[in-house]
Each structure stands twice: as structure tokens, then as C-alpha cells.
Amino acid sequence: MAEFSLATLKGIQVVGQCKQLNPGLLAEGDKEAALFINRGHALQINSREGMVDAWTRSGRVFIANNPVLGQPETMSANGTALTLTAPSLRFSVPTGAVVVPLHVQISSIQVNAKKAVFAVIATASDSFTSGGDAVPMVPYSAIGWVGGAGGPIVTNLHYSDTAIVEAALSQPRLLKMLKKMGTATDETSWNPEYNVLKGDPMMYMVGPASFLVFDVQETAADEAEWSMSWAVLDTGSVL
């Protein structure tokens, strides 16, 4: 790299062989517009809606759902509290991959329970051990019906029609928890959701990692349908 004097550069700082762009400040009414690009050479977008739209248009968003639409699957065992090693729905992020979970929606066919709990947890390891039913399809890109951005990337995408067993969780992060309180005779709908476009925490998961969803209810196991989506990003976008 050629020698530069910092005094001759506007908004650029040279540190060894690394060139960094510093955002500049504009006076009110200044006609100049400061535009910045990210590490993926795309226009820097500051809203979640804009980022998700850009990821979707570039084929980086993938969607999965219960194998047969209209046919609910067992999503939990009976209980009144979370068992962190027994999720209802999960996937792993391989080492070095970058994945952003976007949404999870669980829709119970009918709830007849005293209590119900929904939780979404991210971990710092691939904790999948055994069990679960693998989703018998390739998760589709949200733009058309072909894979994009090198494929859906995630592994061990399982739901708990057969019980899932996880190893002890590493550095678990609770992204969302919902609770339903009722009586034994309640028969009400239960449609918990995690959605980054509705204000839930957004997390850039760098593998190895696991994304775990828990759907637990008292009295009887929940029979439900589900859908989920995530974005696969270039490693250089965050590292």
C-alpha cells in the first residue's frame, strides 16, 4: 500500500495495511449526502426491515415448516418449566457460518392446559446430541423455490415429534419468553411468536452455535404447526 498522509485524507484512517472509513458529520442544511457501504460492499442500511428485505432479495433468507401442512406435530412433553436439554424445535449453525434467526411461529391446534411456556434461546455451541425428527425437505429460499447464497447452511434442523436431546448448553442467551396462565378447563388458542421485525432481539449467530425453541405446556403435550426463517450471511459481514 502506498504511503498516505492522514492530513490529506477526508474521513479515512490508515492503520498499518487496514483502511477504515470514519463517518463524517454534516452541518444542518448541507446538501452533501454521506453514503456508506458495509463489508459486503452493499449500501449500509440501518433499519431491520431494510436489511431483511435486502437479504431476501439476494436469496439469503430461508424458510422451513412442519413437514405436512395441516398435520400438527408434537412440540413438547408435559411440564410446567423449561428443560434446557429438551427443545421443541432447533437448528445448529456450523463453525464459521453466520446466521440471523428471523422468526418462529408456533400455532397450537387446541390448548387444554393450566400453563404454557414459549422460549427462544441461542447458545455458543452445537449442543445437538440425539433424537428429534429431521425436517424431510430442503428449506427453501424465500425468493423463489431454489436455494440461494450457497444453501440454507444450518444443520440438525429437528422438531420434537421424537424427543430431542441436547448436551449442556454453552452460554445460553434468552431471546424471548412468553407464559400463558389458565385453568384445567381452558380451551384457548396459543400462537406464540418470535419475530425480529416485531421488536424481538436480533442476534448474529457465529457458529458453532445452536438456536433452540421451547414449547411446553401442562396437562398434555402441545400438538402444533410451526414455521421459521433465518438469514445466511457472508462471514466477512460481521468478522
C-alpha distance (Angstrom), angle and dihedral (degrees) to the residues before:
residue distance angle dihedral
M1 . . .
A2 3.79 . .
E3 3.81 120.6 .
F4 3.81 114.5 -95.8
S5 3.77 132.0 -173.9
L6 3.79 112.5 -131.2
A7 3.79 87.8 -141.8
T8 3.81 90.0 65.0
L9 3.80 95.7 50.3
K10 3.79 124.2 85.5
G11 3.78 111.9 -148.0
I12 3.82 94.2 -18.7
Q13 3.78 124.6 112.6
V14 3.80 122.0 -168.6
V15 3.79 116.1 -150.9
G16 3.79 111.0 177.8
Q17 3.80 103.3 -57.9
C18 3.83 94.1 -22.8
K19 3.80 119.8 99.3
Q20 3.80 116.4 -159.6
L21 3.80 127.4 -170.9
N22 3.77 115.0 -139.7
P23 3.81 116.5 -154.7
G24 3.79 109.8 -117.0
L25 3.78 129.0 -141.2
L26 3.81 121.1 -119.6
A27 3.77 125.4 -156.2
E28 3.79 117.1 -118.2
G29 3.78 109.5 -85.4
D30 3.82 93.7 19.7
K31 3.80 109.0 147.3
E32 3.80 94.4 -147.5
A33 3.77 116.9 101.0
A34 3.80 120.6 -146.6
L35 3.82 109.5 -143.7
F36 3.78 122.5 -179.2
I37 3.79 134.7 -169.8
N38 3.78 128.1 -147.8
R39 3.79 128.0 -130.1
G40 3.80 89.3 -84.9
H41 3.84 89.0 60.6
A42 3.81 91.1 -114.0
L43 3.78 125.4 128.0
Q44 3.78 109.0 -84.6
I45 3.82 109.1 -108.4
N46 3.78 121.1 -165.3
S47 3.81 102.5 -169.3
R48 3.79 124.0 79.7
E49 3.79 91.3 -135.7
G50 3.80 91.0 55.2
M51 3.79 93.4 47.3
V52 3.81 94.3 48.6
D53 3.81 90.7 46.9
A54 3.81 90.8 50.7
W55 3.81 91.4 48.0
T56 3.80 91.0 48.3
R57 3.81 93.8 49.6
S58 3.80 90.5 50.7
G59 3.82 92.3 52.7
R60 3.80 95.4 -109.2
V61 3.82 98.6 121.7
F62 3.80 119.7 85.9
I63 3.79 131.3 -169.5
A64 3.81 131.4 -156.3
N65 3.81 132.1 176.8
N66 3.80 142.4 172.5
P67 3.81 108.6 -54.8
V68 3.82 98.3 -112.1
L69 3.79 117.7 34.0
G70 3.79 110.9 -130.5
Q71 3.78 91.9 23.3
P72 3.83 111.5 99.7
E73 3.78 121.9 -145.7
T74 3.79 130.9 -148.0
M75 3.79 105.9 -95.3
S76 3.79 102.7 177.1
A77 3.74 149.4 8.9
N78 3.80 121.1 -117.3
G79 3.76 116.2 -80.3
T80 3.78 148.9 112.2
A81 3.81 100.2 -125.6
L82 3.79 140.8 38.5
T83 3.78 121.1 -85.9
L84 3.80 101.0 -158.6
T85 3.79 93.1 -155.7
A86 3.84 93.5 54.5
P87 3.83 111.5 60.6
S88 3.79 125.8 173.8
L89 3.80 96.8 -138.8
R90 3.78 130.8 9.8
F91 3.80 150.4 157.7
S92 3.79 136.5 -168.8
V93 3.79 127.8 -129.6
P94 3.83 109.9 -141.5
T95 3.79 120.6 -127.0
G96 3.79 111.3 -75.5
A97 3.82 95.6 9.8
V98 3.81 121.2 121.1
V99 3.82 117.6 -142.9
V100 3.81 131.0 172.5
P101 3.84 114.2 -160.2
L102 3.81 107.8 -139.8
H103 3.79 108.1 -179.2
V104 3.79 146.2 -12.7
Q105 3.81 122.7 -168.7
I106 3.80 124.0 -175.4
S107 3.80 118.8 -171.5
S108 3.79 117.2 -168.9
I109 3.76 116.6 -148.7
Q110 3.81 90.9 -143.5
V111 3.77 132.7 -15.1
N112 3.77 121.8 -147.5
A113 3.77 101.5 165.9
K114 3.78 142.5 118.8
K115 3.79 93.7 -136.6
A116 3.80 138.0 11.5
V117 3.81 131.6 -172.8
F118 3.81 130.5 -165.4
A119 3.80 121.0 -172.3
V120 3.80 137.7 168.7
I121 3.80 119.0 -156.4
A122 3.82 133.6 -179.7
T123 3.79 120.9 -158.0
A124 3.79 137.3 -167.3
S125 3.81 97.0 -124.5
D126 3.78 142.3 46.6
S127 3.78 95.3 -101.6
F128 3.83 98.5 172.7
T129 3.79 110.8 128.8
S130 3.80 110.3 161.9
G131 3.78 148.1 -41.7
G132 3.76 130.0 46.5
D133 3.78 128.8 107.1
A134 3.78 114.2 -90.0
V135 3.79 114.8 -129.0
P136 3.85 100.7 -104.7
M137 3.78 96.3 -139.7
V138 3.76 140.6 60.6
P139 3.80 107.7 -99.5
Y140 3.78 106.4 -113.9
S141 3.75 128.7 -126.0
A142 3.80 109.7 -109.8
I143 3.82 89.4 -126.2
G144 3.79 106.6 67.3
W145 3.78 124.9 -36.0
V146 3.78 101.5 -69.1
G147 3.77 132.7 88.8
G148 3.78 118.0 -98.0
A149 3.79 138.7 -172.3
G150 3.80 91.3 29.2
G151 3.80 95.6 -50.2
P152 3.79 136.4 -64.9
I153 3.85 91.1 -56.1
V154 3.82 95.8 -163.1
T155 3.80 118.9 113.3
N156 3.81 136.0 -161.0
L157 3.81 92.2 35.1
H158 3.82 99.7 176.7
Y159 3.79 139.9 158.0
S160 3.78 124.7 -154.8
D161 3.79 105.9 -111.3
T162 3.80 77.9 118.6
A163 3.81 110.6 36.3
I164 3.81 114.5 -93.7
V165 3.80 119.2 -138.3
E166 3.81 121.0 -155.6
A167 3.78 129.7 -173.3
A168 3.79 118.0 -121.1
L169 3.80 108.0 -59.3
S170 3.79 119.8 -109.8
Q171 3.80 116.3 -138.3
P172 3.82 95.0 -24.5
R173 3.80 116.7 -155.8
L174 3.80 119.1 -158.4
L175 3.80 107.7 -139.1
K176 3.80 97.2 174.2
M177 3.79 142.5 -5.3
L178 3.81 129.9 -174.4
K179 3.79 127.8 -178.8
K180 3.79 132.1 -163.2
M181 3.78 119.9 -159.7
G182 3.80 121.4 -165.6
T183 3.76 147.0 125.4
A184 3.76 132.0 -80.8
T185 3.80 91.6 -99.9
D186 3.81 97.3 51.5
E187 3.77 115.3 123.3
T188 3.78 103.8 -177.2
S189 3.79 135.8 140.2
W190 3.80 119.6 -94.7
N191 3.80 114.9 -163.0
P192 3.82 107.5 158.2
E193 3.79 117.7 -179.9
Y194 3.79 141.3 -171.5
N195 3.81 111.8 -158.8
V196 3.80 127.5 163.3
L197 3.81 90.0 -157.9
K198 3.79 89.4 61.0
G199 3.79 95.9 53.9
D200 3.80 102.6 -84.2
P201 3.82 116.5 139.3
M202 3.81 115.3 -79.9
M203 3.80 115.8 -142.5
Y204 3.79 130.3 -171.5
M205 3.79 102.8 -146.4
V206 3.81 115.9 -156.3
G207 3.79 112.8 -165.0
P208 2.89 143.2 -77.8
A209 3.79 86.1 60.2
S210 3.80 142.3 117.0
F211 3.79 132.9 -136.5
L212 3.81 111.5 -151.8
V213 3.81 131.0 -171.8
F214 3.80 122.0 -166.5
D215 3.81 125.0 -161.5
V216 3.80 110.4 176.3
Q217 3.78 129.0 167.1
E218 3.76 136.5 174.8
T219 3.85 124.2 -118.7
A220 3.84 98.1 19.2
A221 3.79 138.4 18.7
D222 3.79 113.5 -96.4
E223 3.79 116.4 -106.7
A224 3.80 107.1 -158.6
E225 3.76 149.4 146.2
W226 3.77 120.6 -123.6
S227 3.78 144.9 -170.9
M228 3.78 132.7 -171.4
S229 3.80 140.3 176.1
W230 3.79 138.1 -164.1
A231 3.79 140.2 176.4
V232 3.80 125.4 -125.1
L233 3.81 113.3 -148.3
D234 3.79 135.3 -172.0
T235 3.78 111.5 -93.6
G236 3.78 90.1 -124.9
S237 3.79 90.9 60.9
V238 3.80 91.6 79.6
L239 3.81 107.1 11.9
